[in-house]
Amino acid sequence: MRLKEGDIACSLGTSDTLLLWLNKPKTITDGHVLCNPVDDEAYMALLCFKNGSLTRERIRDDAAQGSWQIFNELLESTPRGNFGNFALYYDIQEILPFVIGDYRYNKANDEISRYSSKEVEVRALIEGQFVAKRAYAEDFGFVIGRNTRIIATGGASINKAILQVLSDVFNSPVYILEATNSAMMGAAYQAKHGLLQNNCSFDEITRCLPELTLVCQPYDDAESIYKPMTIRYRKIIDQILKKRSEQKHI
């Protein structure tokens, strides 16, 4: 993925995964902090979310007749922020957070059982997934800056409508790799770096690879919409976890 300081790698598959370049990670109990494989002075965070593409496919089947084209049309027909509607969907027990079930909220932050329109449902799904990722990335100490890039991979990275929401939520441009078998290629270049690291940097070793392809830029109003939504997400999760804890003690 050739991450540099300030970058985020986002793999969108059966599970969604974030890889973050960190200089000084915070100590928290969720997720993983690893050694940075290309910089001895830095760290790498790994955050895994089990409800990824299969959950997206479930909502696609329910709301868009199993068609990604219709799904994207519904997503793009709804404004950023989704009229204040916000939802979280966990088909199986999630890792971050440790929750299962569907949670839908209206503009007044009341929990409701369903939305009246398919458009709202689709955007609620995608915005909820990415806002959660931003919240956990920031909780780990990641700071979204002017030079932050999101490098997307995985099956859903071919869907530009979904990547546009990712770009807006993180207020950062999204790039994709043209190369296939990127994990295999990365392992080979990592081995070369291990052999030659005293003579050249990982950046120098991978400089021969094709440039990343820019696919999305955030809209100008993105940060004003999604920063407050990230704060709202944290409050909602606290409420959900508190409610689950109280139910266990009844």
Secondary structure, DSSP 8 states (H G I E B T S, - for coil): ----TT-EEEEESSSEEEEEEESS----SSSEEEE-TT-TT-EEEEEEESSSHHHHHHHHHHHSTT-HHHHHHHHHTS-TTGGG-EEEEESS--SSSS--EEEEE-TT--EES--S-HHHHHHHHHHHHHHHHHHHHHHTT----TT--EEEESGGGG-HHHHHHHHHHHTS-EEE---SSHHHHHHHHHHHHHHHTTTS-HHHHTTTS---EEEE---TTHHHHHHHHHHHHHHHHHHHHHHHHHHHT-
